Amino acid sequence: MIERLWRYPIKSTGGERLRSVRVDRRGLVGDRLYAVRDGEGKFGSGKNTRRFRRMAGLLDLGSRCPQGVGEPGPPELIDPHGSVVTDPAAYLRAYLGRDDVELAREGEISHFDQLPLSVLTTATLDWMRHEVPDVPIDERRFRPNILVRTAPGTPPFVEDEWIGREAYLGDTLRIEFQRSSERCVMTNQAQQDLPHSPLILRTIAARHDNRLDMLATVVTPGSVHVGQSLVLA
């Protein structure tokens, strides 16, 4: 059963919990459609790569699509105190201490790190809590789009068994599982009420080859809502 739905309208900021959402070929409508972009065209993230630039503090910000819609128009940027920012570009420049950043809509280069949908089970999340009992853990550490409630006794990493399979969510939405996410330092970073801890990534690397969740593509667009079942084809 689908326990929670998450969308991240501005990449690398805190997301918004949803009761329902439309899903098109790109993924959840509005998910990561915008990002913080610097003067070199790199996107704000928790890491430095060819496409991304580490910008500390983004996870303490939030984002949401006004009135719950994904398009059109930019999402709202929310400051660490929960207030909507009136001028996102000016705020980000002051907040990040740099004058070359702006809020940018996705163009030819995708804002996704890997694939459009991330699915995580409560069995895997509970395993993580057991492995690092002194560190507060919830799904926000791993930024899934869909958190699936599994039955008691389900083994952790049951998602691994889904590779190559399709699943139905509701009447029309159909997805295909491709591979799991290779995790990075963002899992360790502090955000809102979750403290920084290097134990998280270290544990995933040691116990499960640095991978956690299952990534999927969209076969048939549709809608999904909390309480629906995920049915493997």
Residue pairs with C-beta under 8 A, 6 or more apart in sequence:
1 148
1 149
1 227
1 228
1 229
1 230
2 146
2 147
2 148
2 149
2 169
2 224
2 225
2 226
2 227
2 228
2 229
2 230
3 122
3 147
3 148
3 149
3 226
4 17
4 139
4 146
4 147
4 226
5 17
5 18
5 19
5 20
5 21
5 28
5 145
5 146
5 147
5 224
5 225
5 226
6 15
6 16
6 17
6 18
6 139
6 140
6 143
6 144
6 145
6 146
6 147
7 15
7 16
7 18
7 21
7 28
7 30
7 31
7 65
7 70
7 145
8 14
8 15
8 16
8 31
8 32
8 63
8 143
9 15
9 16
9 30
9 31
9 32
9 33
9 34
9 63
9 64
9 65
9 70
9 75
9 76
10 32
10 34
10 35
10 36
10 61
10 63
10 75
10 77
10 103
11 32
11 34
11 35
11 36
11 43
11 44
11 45
11 111
12 35
12 36
12 43
12 44
12 45
12 46
12 55
12 58
12 59
12 186
13 58
13 59
13 61
13 62
13 63
13 77
13 78
14 59
14 60
14 61
14 62
14 63
14 78
14 140
14 191
14 192
15 62
15 63
15 140
15 143
16 62
16 63
16 64
16 65
18 68
18 226
19 225
19 226
20 223
20 224
20 225
20 226
21 28
21 29
21 70
21 223
21 224
21 225
22 28
22 29
22 70
22 221
22 222
22 223
23 29
23 117
23 173
23 218
23 221
23 222
23 223
23 224
24 218
24 221
25 116
25 218
25 221
26 116
26 218
27 112
27 116
27 117
27 145
27 218
28 70
28 116
28 117
28 145
29 69
29 70
29 71
30 65
30 69
30 70
30 71
30 75
31 70
31 116
31 145
32 106
32 111
32 112
33 70
33 71
33 75
33 105
33 106
33 111
34 63
34 74
34 75
34 103
34 104
34 105
34 106
34 111
35 43
35 44
35 103
35 104
35 106
35 111
36 43
36 44
36 55
36 58
36 92
36 96
36 101
36 102
36 103
36 104
37 43
37 44
37 101
37 102
37 103
37 104
38 44
38 53
38 55
38 98
38 100
38 101
39 100
39 101
40 53
40 100
41 109
42 51
42 52
42 53
43 51
43 52
43 53
43 104
43 111
44 52
44 53
44 55
44 58
44 96
44 101
45 52
45 53
45 54
45 55
45 58
45 186
46 54
46 58
46 59
46 184
46 185
46 186
46 189
47 54
47 184
47 185
47 186
48 54
51 109
52 113
55 96
55 101
57 95
57 96
59 186
59 189
59 190
59 191
59 192
60 80
60 190
60 191
60 192
61 77
61 78
61 79
61 80
61 95
62 77
62 78
62 79
62 82
63 75
63 76
63 77
63 78
64 75
64 76
64 78
65 75
65 76
66 73
66 75
66 76
74 88
74 103
74 105
76 84
76 85
77 84
77 85
77 88
77 91
77 92
77 103
78 84
78 85
79 85
79 91
79 95
80 192
85 91
88 103
89 101
89 102
89 103
92 101
92 102
92 103
93 99
93 101
113 181
114 181
114 182
114 215
115 178
115 179
115 215
115 216
115 217
116 216
116 217
116 218
117 145
117 146
117 175
117 215
117 216
117 217
117 218
118 142
118 143
118 144
118 145
118 146
118 181
118 213
118 214
118 215
118 216
119 144
119 145
119 146
119 147
119 148
119 159
119 177
119 213
119 214
119 215
119 216
119 230
120 139
120 142
120 144
120 146
120 147
120 148
120 159
120 212
120 213
120 214
121 147
121 148
121 149
121 150
121 154
121 158
121 159
122 147
122 148
122 149
122 150
123 150
123 154
123 155
123 156
123 157
123 158
124 156
124 157
124 158
124 159
124 212
124 213
125 137
125 138
125 139
125 142
125 147
126 156
127 156
127 157
128 137
128 141
128 156
128 200
128 203
128 204
128 212
129 137
131 203
131 207
132 197
132 199
132 200
132 203
135 195
135 197
135 199
135 200
136 193
136 194
136 195
137 200
138 194
139 147
140 191
140 192
140 194
141 187
141 194
141 200
142 181
142 183
142 187
142 212
142 213
143 186
144 213
146 169
146 224
146 230
148 230
150 158
157 208
157 212
159 177
159 180
159 213
159 214
160 180
160 214
162 177
162 214
162 232
163 177
163 178
163 179
163 180
163 214
164 176
164 177
164 178
165 176
165 177
165 232
165 233
166 174
166 175
166 176
166 177
166 219
166 232
166 233
167 174
167 175
167 176
167 177
167 216
167 230
167 231
167 232
167 233
168 174
168 230
168 231
168 233
169 175
169 222
169 224
169 228
169 229
169 230
169 231
170 222
170 223
170 224
170 225
170 228
171 222
172 220
172 221
172 222
172 223
173 218
173 220
173 221
173 222
173 223
173 224
174 218
174 219
174 220
174 222
174 233
175 216
175 217
175 218
175 219
176 216
176 217
176 219
177 214
177 215
177 216
178 215
178 216
178 217
179 214
179 215
180 211
180 212
180 213
180 214
180 215
181 211
181 212
181 213
181 215
182 210
182 211
183 201
183 204
183 205
183 210
183 211
183 212
184 201
185 201
187 200
187 201
187 204
188 196
188 197
188 198
188 199
188 200
188 201
189 196
190 196
201 210
204 210
204 211
204 212
